[in-house]
Amino acid sequence: VWGEPSQVERVRQLLEPLERTRYDVILGSDIIYVDEVVEPLFGTVRDLLSANGGVFLLAYARRNVSIDMVLEVAKRHGFVWETPEGPEGVYVFRVASATND
């Protein structure tokens, strides 16, 4: 469940043998179907992603959620991004550094 602190902790526990609490790469594909999941999704990614060069690769396909809404939420959570050439494809999100603000 995106945005649920207990679920974020569960991911950390499952990966504890790797001695990691933050991750350099998070992949997401075909995970956005309704507006309500976008806010908690980016909150979860922000909680788990390494701020030192970590990337969230989101394969976006148009469904019921506009990319403009997704990007607006990403910005609120402190992300910057690279867009694919077309309206669909892989968006590369990074946590904005102080110099990008």
N, C-alpha and C positions, 0 to 999 in steps of 0.2 A: 504494500500500500504506500504510494508515494507520499512523502511528507510526514509519515508517521514515525516519530522518534524511536519507537520500539522496533520498527522494521529496519531502520538504519542501524541500530545497535545489533540486530540479528545478523545483518550482512557483515558487520565488523567481527562478530563472534565466529561466524562461519569461516572467515578468512584469517582469523587470529593466528593460525599456524604459520602464515606468511609474514607475521609480525608487521602488518600494515594497518593503518587506520585511515589513510588517505591514499588515493590512487592516481596514477599519472594519466591513465586513459580510461574513459567510460564510454561504452558503445550503446547506442539505442537505435532500434529499428522497428518501425511499425508499432509504436507505443503510444501515440497520441490520437485518440478517437473523439474525445469530448473536451470542451473548454476547461471543465473542472479539474482535470488531471495536470494541466500545464503548470500552474502555480506550485503545487506540491512536488511535481517532478523536478523543477529547477531548484527548489529548496533542498531536496534530497541530493541532487547532483552537487550542489554547492557544499553540502555537509561532507560528502565523500571525496570530492576532487581535490587533488593537490593544488595549492595556490601557486606553486613554483613550476610553471610551465605545463600544468595538467590540461588535458583537452577532453571535451565531451563531443563525441562524434554522433550527430543525430541524423539518421537517414529519414528525410521528411518526404512523405507522399500526401498529396491533398486528399483529405477526407472531410470531416465535418469541422475542422479547426483551421482557421486562416494562419498563414505564416506570419502575417503582420502581428497577430495576437501573440504568437509564440515569441517573436522577437521582442515585443514590448515587455513580456514577462521576463525574458532573459535579461534584458537591460535593468529591470527593477532588482534583479538578483545579482547585479554587478558583473554581468558577462559582456564581452565583446565577441564578434563572430566574423567568420569568412563565409560568404554565400557561394553556392554552386552557380554555374552559368545559367541554368534554367530555373523555373519556379520550384522544381522538385530536385532532390538530390541530397548530398551529404553536407550539412552545415557543421562547421568546426567552431565550437564555443570555447573560450578561455576566460578565466577570471581576469577582469580588468585590473591592471596595475595602477598605482597612484599616478604614474605618468600618462596613463590613457584617459584619466577622468576629465 
